[in-house]
């Protein structure tokens, strides 16, 4: 043990949770496939750490300490009378080293990637693979994930519980797949990395944040698989977006109000390099390649001083044809409001499915379009709903300003 002030102990625990949570869950669940038990016992270990470390000092190997405590909690559960009545006795035996202990660090350079590919097993329902990764590997709670997918929190929680039960009951192996299987499981892994970046978006200017970790994972998986265009597309997308990130904690500014002279030219060049690697002559681009190309158009304003709205309109039209996600369709409508008319853009918004009502960008873009048409009362109501759905204080402050009468006639940027 080493002596640390209480605040330092809490920071060490927070860093361990951010950097090692997925790996520790993988090690705890490897022998039994019981993700829920692994998460529960690891959470108990963190609770014990927050009590013990400030008093006794931070251990030299915090992750090892957490793993030991969590495994002891697992053994306590296996020995319990309730468990003996509901599970075979041999399940309670210590299974020894876990499959991910032998993970080839050269082949898969980040243990979290190994577990991401495990959670993309084809026996797990397709609609829950990405949410499962976001919760189990990347540490988001079910309410945050539900907001990202625009579904009720209770429904998302039930999906995750069923998925973990399926893994446990079907004894889905916690083994890192071979390279060919990785290629087959790539799509939900990329979605999870993208979802992590989106959920932590407000901190993307901090390389040590979850958004920074997501960008690192995107670049790592692209280099690992080498020839997957969508992996390079995601690496380009997140890098180009990060190039425009302001200082974490600063005020929110919509894209067209940002000063491009403050953007990171090195990251722009890096992102453009990744986008070039994603290109395949004669092969139609995928979702992440198109989104990266959209980011590249925005970043090009640093060179030209203007935004090529017709190019954005073309790219968004292609994007909603390839991947008609709610976010993509809302952004498409916002751009159509620039290139066509606010009336046409509102019609695109009204054609969206009912999930739009839980999606903050829908209400923010709708408020902007209504304000452009002079429908100030309707615009104020739309902005008010967007404020209700916003968790980022900086975005909330921006939207609150937009809904004020003095700003209602301004041409607000998309959110």
N, C-alpha and C positions, 0 to 999 in steps of 0.2 A: 504494500500500500504506500501511496505517496500523499503527503499532506496538501490539501487544496482548500481555499475558501469555499463556502457553500455555493457561491455563484459560479465558481470554476467547475465544481462538481456537476452542477446542472448543465453547464455548457458542454462538458464532456459527454454527458448522457444524451444531450440533444444531438451532438455530432454523431455519436454511435447509432442513434435511431435513424438519422438521415443517411449515413454511409453504409451501415451494416444490417439494417432491419431485414431486408430481403434475404441476404445470405444466412442470417441466423434462423429465420423461419424455415429456409430450405433445409438446413442441417437438422433442425428439430423435427421436421415433418418427414424427412427422407425415409426413415425406417418404417413408418406406419401410414404415411399419406394423409394424416389427420391435420389439415391446415388450421382448423379452428382451435384445436388443442395447442398447436404450436404457437399461434398468435396469442392465445389467452395466457399461456405460461410465460411467454416472452414479455407480455405487458406486465405481469406480476413481477418479473425480474427487474424491469425498469422502475416500477414502483418501489421495490426494495432498495434499488440503487440510490434513488433520490432521498431515501431515509438514511441509508448506511454510509454512502460516500462522504457527505458533508461532515459526518461524525468521525469516521474511521480513516478517511483518506481515499483517494481514487486509486484503484488497483493499477498495476503496471500494464496489464492487458485487460482493458475494460470489456472488450467483446468476449474474451474468454470467461471472464467473471459472469457476465450476463448469460452466456451459454450454459455454464455450470449450474447456476441458480435455476434457470428455466428447465434444464433436464431433471434437476432434483424435484421440481414441482410436477413434472410429468410422471416421475416415478411415484410420487405421492398419490397422484390420480390413479395410476395403474394399480396401486395396492389398495385403493379404497374399496369398501364393500359394495358400493353402488356399481363401480366398474366391474368387479368380479362377477356380479350378477348379470351383466349385459355384454361381456366380451370374453373370448377365450383366454385362458390363463396365460398361454404362451405369448399373447400380444403384449403382456406387461413386462416381458423380459427385455433387457437392454440389448439392442440390436447391433451394438458396436459402431464402427465408423460409418458415416453416411456417404452415399454415392457422390455427392458433390465435393467431398473432401479431396477426391482424386481428380478434380477438374483440371484439365490442361490449361494453365494460365496463358500459354503461348497460343493455343488454339482458340480459346474463349477468354479474352483478356480482362473481362469483368464478370465476377460471379453473379451479379444481378442479371446479366444477359442470359446466363445459363438458366436461371429460374424463370425468366420471361419465356424462354422457349419451352420449358417444362409446362408452364401454365397455358401454352398454346396447343397442348395435346389434342388431337382430333376427337378424343372421347369426351372432351368438355364441350358443352353447348357453345355454338359459335357466338351467340349474342352476349355471352358472359365472359369470354376469354379476356378481352381487353379490360373490362371493369375489374376482373379478378387480379390481373397484373397490377393495375393501379392501386388496389388496396393491399395486396399481399406483398408485392415486391417494392412498390414505390411509396407506400405508407399513407395514402389518402383515405379518408373515411368515406363511408357509403353515401353520406349526405352530399359531400363535395362531388363525388362521382355522379350521383343522380342529377345534380344541377348541370354538369357538363353534358350529360346525355338527354337532358330535358325530360326526365321521367320522375314520377313521384319517388320520394326517398324510401318509403316503405316497400315499393315494388323492387327497387334496386337492392335493398337489403335482403329481401327474400331470394332474389336471383343468386346473390353471392353465397348465402347460406346453402342453397341447394347445390351450387357448384362444388363447394367444399365437401359437402356430404357425398357427392358423386365421386370425387377424387378418393375419399376415404373408403367408401364401400366398394368401388370398382378396383381398388388397389392400383390406381394409375401410377406407374413407376416414376420416381423422382430421379430420372437419369437424363443427362444432357444428350439431345439427339445428335446424330451424325450430320455432316454438312448438307447432304441432300435433304434430310428431314427439316433442317433449319430453313432451307429455301422454301419448303412447302408450308412452314408455319410462320413465314416472315410477316405476312399482312397484319395479323393482330398484334404482333410485337411492335411493328412500326406505329400502329394506332395507339398503343399504350405509351410509347415514348412521346408521340405527338400530344396525347392527352395530358401527360405529365407537364410538358412545356406550357400548354394552354392553361392548366390549372394554376401554375406558378408564374404566369406571364408577368405579373406586376413586378417581380423581382428578377427579371431576365437580365438586367444590367449587372447583376452580381454573379460572377463566375462560380462562386461557391453555393449558390442557391439551388433549389430543385430544378429551376429552369436551366441554369447552367449545367447541372448534372444531366438533364435531358438532352441538351445539345451534345454533350460529351458522349452519351450513349448512342445518339444517332450517328455521329461520326465514327464511333468505334464499330458499330455493327456494319456500316457501309464498308469500312476497310476490312473487316473480318470476312465478309462474303465476297467482296471484290467486284463482282460483275452485275450486281442487282441494281437496275436503274432506279427503282423506287426508293431503295435505301439511300442512294446518293441524292435523290430528290429531296428526301426528308432532311438529310444533312445540310443541303443547300438552303432549304426553307428556313430552318431554325437559325442558321448562321446569318443569313441575310436579315432576318427579323431582329436578331440580337444586335446587328450592326447599328440599328436605329434606336436601341434602348437608351433611355435617359438614366439619370441617377436614381437608384431605388429610393422611394420616399418622396420624390419630387412631384410637382403638379402634373396632371394628365393633360396631354395635348393631342388632338386628333392628328392623323398623319399629315394632312395638307397644311397644317399650321406649324409643323416642326421646321426648324432651320436645318437644312441638309449639311451645312458646313460643320455641324457638330456630330455628324454620323461617323462611324469608325470605318475609314477607308480600307484598312487592312482586312477587317471582317467581310466587307463587301467583296473585295478581290478573292478572298477565300471561298465565300459562298458562290461566286460566279464560277470558280474553278470546279467546285463540286457539281454545280448544275451542268457544266460542260461534260463532266464524266458521266452524268446520268443519261445523256443523249444517245439514242440508238437510231442510226439512219434507217428509214423505212418502217420504224416501229412507232406507233402512236404513243404519246406520253401518258403516264398515269397521273393519279390525283396529286401526289406530292410533287412530281415534276411540274405540273401546271401551277400549283400553289407557289412553288419556288420561282417560277417564271413571273408570276404576278408580283412577288416581292422584288424581283430584279427590276421590273418596270418602275416600281416605286423608288427603288434605290438609285435608278438612273437619273432621277431629278437632281442628285448631287452633281451630276455632270452637265445636264442640259438646262437645268433651272425650271423645267416644265414637266407636268405629268401627262403621259400619253394615254388619255382616257379611252380613245377608240381601241388601243391595244388591250387595255384592261377589259373592255367590254367583250372583245373576242376571246380572251383567255377565260373569263368567267363563264361565258356561254359554253365553251368546251368543258370547263370544270363541272358545271351542273349536269352536263350530258354524261360525263364519265362517273362522277360521284356526287349525286344530288343530296348532299348533306344539308341539314337545316342551316348551319353556319354559312356554307357556300351559297345557298340560295338567297339568304338575306344579303350577303355581300354583293351578289349579282344584282339584286334589286337596287341597292345603294348606288352602284355604278351606272345602272340603267337610268337612275334619276338624274345623272349628270349628262349622259350621252343622248338620251331620248327625252323623257319628260317625267315630272313627278307623278303625274296621273298613271302613266304606264308602270312606273316602279311600284306604286301602291297596289295596282292590280296584281303584280307579281307577289307582293307580300300577302295579299288576301287569299292567294291560291295555296298558301302553305298549310300543312296539316295542323291539327289542334295543339300539338306540342309547342307551337310557336308562342303560346300564351305564357309558358314558363321560361322562355328564352329571352334574356335581357336585350341582346342586340336587335332583335325584332322590334321591340318597343322603341329603342333609341333611334333606329333608322326611320321607323314610321313617324316618330315625332319630328324628325328633321324634314321629311317629305311634306308632312302636313303644314309645318311652319312655312315652307317655301310656297305653299298654295294659299297662305293667308288664313288657314283654318286654325287660329291660335288657341281656341278653347280645346279642340280635339288634340292639338299638339301638346298642350300642357298636360292633358290627361295621360298621353302616351309617355311623355318624359317622367311623369310621376310614377307610372308603373315600372319604368326602367330603373328608376332610383330605388324602388322597393326591392328589385331583384339583384341589385348590385352589392357585392361584398367588398369591393376595393374602394377605400375612402377617397382616393384621388379621382377615380371615375365618378363616384357619387357626387363629389363637389362640382365636377365639370357639368354633369347632367342637371344638377340643381340650378346652376347658373344659366344653362340653356333654356330651362323652362320659365325663366323670369321674363316678364313682358318686354323689358328693354332689349333682350337678346332674341326674342322669338322670331324676329324677321331676319336674323342673320343666317347665313348659309353654313349650318353646322356640318362638321366633318362626320364621317361614319365612325361608329364606336365598335 
